[in-house]
Amino acid sequence: MRSGVAVVLAVVTVGVLAPAAATAEPAPPAASPVAAPAARAAWVAPLPGEPVVGRPFEPPPHPYGPGHRGADLVGAPGSPVLAAGDGVVVFAGMVAGRPVVSVDHAGGLRTTYEPVGPVVGAGQAVARGSPIGVLASGHDGCPAAACLHWGLRRGEDYLDPLLLLRPPRLRLLPLG
């Protein structure tokens, strides 16, 4: 009987202390409201060249409050507008008299682009950096001949689309 208990204890001890086979699961998403740092490389500016911000994102104080729910990027009329990331076009048409394109991306993100004369249609898959339309002139509040209003949402929450292009800020905090 004692030898049976000793065998069971030996098996349990070996099972606990023996190295286990390595298994990997996807890492949980980062706490960032937009994307994990590794995923940031999957995004590009929606206009060629370095983005010039005509008006930044200004989150509203509450869901129905005033604010600027996107970023206005200065451009030239007729410039190609590019998909900021891989996704599927969910809308390409007129909204309140302005041409708009909306693209759904992984992680529940949706980008919007206006005023953009679309060259894509709803249901079409687009790759990061591929043309989705042509920038039209005449965006209210634009300090130039044309501005692209670029929006970003996750569900009903509006986010700053420029966060897609910025590397994450790392900050070391003191111990204790």
Phi, psi and chi 1 to 4 in degrees:
 res  aa     phi    psi   chi1   chi2   chi3   chi4
   1 MET       -  -44.3  174.4   97.1  163.9      -
   2 ARG   -63.7  -36.1  -75.5 -175.7 -173.3 -129.8
   3 SER   -67.7  -32.4   64.5      -      -      -
   4 GLY   -66.1  -41.7      -      -      -      -
   5 VAL   -66.1  -40.6  170.8      -      -      -
   6 ALA   -62.9  -39.5      -      -      -      -
   7 VAL   -65.2  -44.9  169.2      -      -      -
   8 VAL   -61.4  -44.8  169.6      -      -      -
   9 LEU   -62.5  -40.1  -74.8  175.3      -      -
  10 ALA   -64.3  -42.9      -      -      -      -
  11 VAL   -64.2  -44.3  168.4      -      -      -
  12 VAL   -63.2  -44.3  169.2      -      -      -
  13 THR   -61.9  -45.4  -58.4      -      -      -
  14 VAL   -64.1  -40.8  168.8      -      -      -
  15 GLY   -63.7  -35.2      -      -      -      -
  16 VAL   -78.7  -40.8  169.1      -      -      -
  17 LEU   -88.9  -18.8  -62.4  177.6      -      -
  18 ALA   -70.2  145.2      -      -      -      -
  19 PRO   -65.6  137.5   16.3  -21.6      -      -
  20 ALA   -89.6  156.3      -      -      -      -
  21 ALA   -63.5  140.9      -      -      -      -
  22 ALA   -73.3  131.0      -      -      -      -
  23 THR  -128.1  148.3   60.5      -      -      -
  24 ALA  -130.8  140.1      -      -      -      -
  25 GLU  -124.8  157.3  -68.0 -173.5   31.7      -
  26 PRO   -58.1  140.9  -16.1   24.3      -      -
  27 ALA   -68.2  146.3      -      -      -      -
  28 PRO   -65.6  153.8   21.5  -28.9      -      -
  29 PRO   -62.1  149.1   13.9  -19.7      -      -
  30 ALA   -66.3  163.3      -      -      -      -
  31 ALA   -73.7   -7.0      -      -      -      -
  32 SER   -59.2  140.6  166.3      -      -      -
  33 PRO   -70.2  -12.6   25.8  -32.7      -      -
  34 VAL  -108.2  -65.7  178.3      -      -      -
  35 ALA  -158.2  157.6      -      -      -      -
  36 ALA   -67.1  150.1      -      -      -      -
  37 PRO   -52.9  -39.6  -26.1   32.9      -      -
  38 ALA   -65.0  -29.8      -      -      -      -
  39 ALA   -78.1  -16.0      -      -      -      -
  40 ARG   -62.3  -29.1  -69.2  179.7 -164.6  -84.5
  41 ALA   -66.3  -13.5      -      -      -      -
  42 ALA   -82.0    4.5      -      -      -      -
  43 TRP  -120.3  145.8  -58.6   96.1      -      -
  44 VAL  -132.4  161.0  -62.8      -      -      -
  45 ALA   -65.9  143.7      -      -      -      -
  46 PRO   -79.3   -6.1   26.8  -33.0      -      -
  47 LEU  -121.3  147.8  -68.4  175.8      -      -
  48 PRO   -60.4  146.6  -20.6   30.7      -      -
  49 GLY    85.2 -176.0      -      -      -      -
  50 GLU   -72.8  129.5 -168.0   66.1   27.0      -
  51 PRO   -66.1  137.6    7.9   -9.8      -      -
  52 VAL  -113.7  118.4  175.3      -      -      -
  53 VAL   -87.2  118.6  178.6      -      -      -
  54 GLY   -84.6  -34.0      -      -      -      -
  55 ARG  -151.6  125.3 -177.1  175.5  174.7 -165.0
  56 PRO   -80.6  170.7   30.4  -35.1      -      -
  57 PHE   -65.3  132.9  174.5   75.5      -      -
  58 GLU  -130.9   99.7  -62.1  166.3   18.2      -
  59 PRO   -64.7  142.4   22.7  -29.9      -      -
  60 PRO   -72.2  152.2   24.3  -30.7      -      -
  61 PRO   -68.7  -22.6   20.7  -28.2      -      -
  62 HIS  -151.8  166.1   51.5   81.0      -      -
  63 PRO   -51.9  -30.3  -26.7   34.1      -      -
  64 TYR  -110.1   10.8  -57.0  104.3      -      -
  65 GLY   -83.0  169.6      -      -      -      -
  66 PRO   -69.9  153.7   27.2  -33.0      -      -
  67 GLY   168.7 -176.7      -      -      -      -
  68 HIS  -123.6  104.8 -171.0 -123.0      -      -
  69 ARG   -88.1   47.6  -67.5  165.8  172.6   83.1
  70 GLY   173.5 -173.6      -      -      -      -
  71 ALA  -124.5  136.0      -      -      -      -
  72 ASP   -93.9  120.1  -68.4  -13.2      -      -
  73 LEU  -104.1  128.9  -56.6 -179.8      -      -
  74 VAL   -71.4  133.2  174.8      -      -      -
  75 GLY  -147.7 -169.7      -      -      -      -
  76 ALA  -118.0  139.3      -      -      -      -
  77 PRO   -54.0  136.8  -21.6   31.3      -      -
  78 GLY    89.1   -4.8      -      -      -      -
  79 SER   -66.5  146.0  -66.0      -      -      -
  80 PRO   -68.8  140.3   22.3  -29.1      -      -
  81 VAL  -106.2  131.5  176.8      -      -      -
  82 LEU  -110.1  147.5  -47.0  172.7      -      -
  83 ALA   -65.7  127.5      -      -      -      -
  84 ALA   -70.2  -25.1      -      -      -      -
  85 GLY  -156.0  169.7      -      -      -      -
  86 ASP   -63.3  141.5  -64.0  -17.2      -      -
  87 GLY   179.1 -163.5      -      -      -      -
  88 VAL  -128.7  130.5  175.4      -      -      -
  89 VAL   -67.6  126.1  175.8      -      -      -
  90 VAL  -108.1  -14.5  -68.9      -      -      -
  91 PHE  -157.9  138.5 -178.2   81.1      -      -
  92 ALA  -149.4  103.9      -      -      -      -
  93 GLY   174.8 -159.9      -      -      -      -
  94 MET   -95.3  138.7  -59.8  -63.1  -79.3      -
  95 VAL  -134.8  118.5  173.8      -      -      -
  96 ALA    52.8   39.6      -      -      -      -
  97 GLY    80.1    6.9      -      -      -      -
  98 ARG  -121.7  140.9  -65.3 -178.6  -57.2 -114.4
  99 PRO   -77.0  130.9   25.8  -30.3      -      -
 100 VAL  -133.3  145.5  175.2      -      -      -
 101 VAL  -126.1  133.6  175.5      -      -      -
 102 SER  -123.7  137.5  -64.6      -      -      -
 103 VAL  -128.4  129.4  178.0      -      -      -
 104 ASP   -90.3  137.8  -83.6   -4.8      -      -
 105 HIS  -123.7  168.8  -52.9  -82.5      -      -
 106 ALA   -58.9  155.7      -      -      -      -
 107 GLY    78.7   13.5      -      -      -      -
 108 GLY    77.1   16.2      -      -      -      -
 109 LEU   -89.4  145.9  -64.4  175.5      -      -
 110 ARG  -134.1  127.2  175.5  176.6  -73.0 -178.4
 111 THR  -104.3  146.9   52.4      -      -      -
 112 THR  -127.9  149.3   58.2      -      -      -
 113 TYR  -136.9  126.2  -48.3   80.3      -      -
 114 GLU  -158.8  148.3   67.5  105.6  -16.7      -
 115 PRO   -83.1  120.7   31.5  -32.3      -      -
 116 VAL  -132.6  120.2  175.3      -      -      -
 117 GLY   -74.2  109.3      -      -      -      -
 118 PRO   -69.5  145.7   20.9  -25.5      -      -
 119 VAL  -117.7   11.5  -63.9      -      -      -
 120 VAL  -126.0  167.5  -67.2      -      -      -
 121 GLY  -129.8  160.3      -      -      -      -
 122 ALA   -55.9  137.5      -      -      -      -
 123 GLY    92.9  -10.3      -      -      -      -
 124 GLN   -82.6  131.6 -177.2  176.1  -19.2      -
 125 ALA   -76.2  139.7      -      -      -      -
 126 VAL  -128.7  148.7  -67.3      -      -      -
 127 ALA  -103.7  151.8      -      -      -      -
 128 ARG   -50.0  128.7  173.5 -170.9   71.0 -146.2
 129 GLY    84.9   -1.9      -      -      -      -
 130 SER   -84.4  146.9   64.7      -      -      -
 131 PRO   -65.2  135.0  -15.9   26.4      -      -
 132 ILE  -117.4  -10.2   58.3  171.3      -      -
 133 GLY   173.9 -170.0      -      -      -      -
 134 VAL  -125.0  133.3  176.5      -      -      -
 135 LEU   -68.4  127.1 -176.9   61.0      -      -
 136 ALA   -96.2  157.9      -      -      -      -
 137 SER   -84.5  169.9   59.2      -      -      -
 138 GLY    86.6   59.0      -      -      -      -
 139 HIS  -109.4  122.9 -179.6   65.1      -      -
 140 ASP   -53.8  134.2  -71.0  -18.4      -      -
 141 GLY    81.2    2.8      -      -      -      -
 142 CYS   -77.1  130.4  178.3      -      -      -
 143 PRO   -81.6    4.2   29.8  -34.0      -      -
 144 ALA  -132.1 -176.5      -      -      -      -
 145 ALA   -63.5  -28.1      -      -      -      -
 146 ALA  -154.0  142.7      -      -      -      -
 147 CYS  -135.2  142.3  -77.4      -      -      -
 148 LEU   -95.2  120.1  173.7   68.6      -      -
 149 HIS   -85.5  112.9  178.9   81.1      -      -
 150 TRP  -110.2  118.3 -176.3   30.7      -      -
 151 GLY  -113.6  159.7      -      -      -      -
 152 LEU  -144.2  131.7  174.5   65.6      -      -
 153 ARG  -135.4  150.9  -75.4 -175.0    7.7 -159.8
 154 ARG  -124.5  108.9  173.8  174.4  -78.8  132.6
 155 GLY    64.8 -125.0      -      -      -      -
 156 GLU   -95.3   -1.5  -62.2  -60.8  -44.8      -
 157 ASP   -90.8  124.7  -62.5  -35.7      -      -
 158 TYR   -83.8  136.6  -71.6   89.1      -      -
 159 LEU  -125.5  161.9  -54.8  169.2      -      -
 160 ASP   -76.8  113.7 -176.7   -8.1      -      -
 161 PRO   -65.1  -23.0   24.2  -32.7      -      -
 162 LEU   -66.7  -18.7  -64.2  173.5      -      -
 163 LEU   -63.6  -24.7  -67.9  175.0      -      -
 164 LEU   -65.7  -26.0  -64.2  172.5      -      -
 165 LEU   -98.9  -16.3  -55.2  177.9      -      -
 166 ARG   -90.8  137.9  -65.7 -175.1 -175.0  136.0
 167 PRO   -68.0  153.7   20.5  -26.9      -      -
 168 PRO   -65.4  145.5   24.2  -31.5      -      -
 169 ARG   -89.1  123.5  -76.8 -176.6   59.1 -170.4
 170 LEU  -103.0  134.0  -60.1  177.8      -      -
 171 ARG  -132.3  126.2 -168.0  176.9  -61.1 -165.7
 172 LEU   -88.3  132.6  -61.9  177.5      -      -
 173 LEU  -107.2  147.3  -59.6  174.9      -      -
 174 PRO   -68.2  149.7   21.7  -28.8      -      -
 175 LEU   -74.2  146.4  -67.0  174.6      -      -
 176 GLY    81.9      -      -      -      -      -
